[in-house]
């Protein structure tokens, strides 16, 4: 069984049920199936078939979802990208991939040097009819999409997710939250992110309604939740904090809303406040890009073990080991690893990262944690330097490389620093070779990479502190920034 087959089954059982609300446009499951078939025929006519990699550079829309499903029906592989990213970021995402074409919104705006197809052309129904596709249904081991996550070399790590793997991770989410066809899901994560695509597909597999996000600001999310009768939403800590900043009193704004919270831990106090002011139905997830949701803390779990990020979900085994992969006693902090059926086993074109993260049937996400005898995980931080900005992770080496290309920068080291809204932001420590301001360096980085990666703080030093091997002492730099923030807060 494939992802598309499961969604098409929903169309057979509830053809008139709303699948997508796209602004004022309502698309039923029957209509979504028709759009998907129409798009698949147009893609097939353009030579797209099984195994072909296709870039989707599209906004939040019904057509974006239909293209994803059409590619899946053909056995092709979707790779979502942000049209607004600098070309250097786009190039990283498709490196070493034989991309067949890119599907874009604006026919006048290309995507690097790829052949492009305007999305509107894929829904031209002239002469298409409603006949079924003359293409075999892919098996469940066929690749569905390319997932990207940050790598320690500064380039994204990528892996192929199969239909079976997507179904497996979505079924864990559906079962743990008790989702049904009666749910109305507000699509907060953008479809270009794996979290956005995955959770959208999970809701469609369930027969629920996906309400696409056209709110102008995060502050408007509350109005959409209330006015659209939303029953389920996925928030990062950043989204949650914005909502909390606008809520007051001890009566929940949305007493029946289910909030799935993920991407990074929040404090026990924030969870309690959210359950009092927003909804009593707050579920925190510990997830990793490679396999999706790993553990969940229901409200009762949050009360029982406030310091835990949740209990390991059924079908997943967790173990904590030392630096030599020797299992540690229960409750001791070390490197956490996981295994389960339908887990991926490698990254695309990155043997070093594969060896580091996939070993002997285990996935090592690079996190420090402890697990008690009941299966509750107590997060201890990341074992590497990955920066997590509102759930979007990237390696500081990317930012360092850009900074070092500036003619006035002699040396640079970037660490993650705490931020009240975004969780973490880039903090750059710079040794100058000529006069340059913090603002100039921020703008320089923002012109060459995604803006959220550019350093929010720039600190100037005569030289960088280093460890015995000669590498910058990032632990010292993080401690330096922590003291700086404490001093700044104390003087304000």
Number of C-alpha atoms within 10 A of each C-alpha: 13 22 23 24 16 16 22 22 16 22 23 12 12 16 18 13 20 22 29 25 21 17 13 6 9 16 20 19 27 20 18 23 24 20 25 26 26 26 27 27 25 19 21 18 11 12 12 21 20 20 18 19 25 25 24 26 23 23 16 16 16 21 21 21 19 22 25 26 27 25 28 29 25 26 27 24 27 26 23 25 22 18 19 10 15 16 14 12 17 17 14 13 22 18 12 10 12 10 17 17 20 25 25 23 20 15 13 8 11 18 19 13 9 13 12 23 19 18 21 14 14 22 22 13 14 7 6 13 11 11 10 10 14 9 14 10 17 21 13 17 14 21 25 30 26 21 23 22 20 18 19 17 13 17 19 22 21 22 22 22 21 24 22 20 24 23 21 17 20 24 16 19 23 16 12 17 17 10 21 15 17 12 21 26 28 24 23 22 22 16 25 20 17 21 22 15 18 17 24 26 24 23 25 23 23 20 28 24 28 26 26 21 19 15 14 8 7 15 14 12 19 18 12 16 20 13 9 13 17 21 20 22 20 21 22 24 25 21 18 20 19 16 20 15 9 10 18 14 10 12 14 18 20 20 15 15 23 23 24 20 23 23 24 22 19 19 13 16 10 14 24 18 19 23 22 20 21 28 19 22 20 21 24 29 25 23 18 17 16 25 21 22 21 24 26 27 27 20 18 10 18 20 14 11 16 18 17 26 30 26 22 22 21 12 11 14 15 20 23 24 19 14 8 7 14 12 15 17 15 14 16 16 18 24 26 27 23 19 19 15 11 16 23 19 17 22 21 16 14 15 11 12 17 18 14 13 18 20 14 8 14 19 24 21 21 18 16 21 24 24 25 14 9 9 18 23 28 21 21 14 14 14 14 12 18 20 24 21 25 21 19 18 19 23 25 27 20 20 26 23 15 18 26 16 13 15 11 17 17 15 19 23 24 28 24 23 23 18 14 11 15 18 22 22 25 26 24 27 24 25 19 19 13 10 7 14 13 16 13 10 23 19 13 16 23 18 14 17 19 16 15 16 23 27 28 18 17 18 15 15 13 11 14 19 15 14 12 7 7 8 11 18 15 19 14 14 22 17 12 11 20 14 12 12 14 10 11 10 9 8 7 5
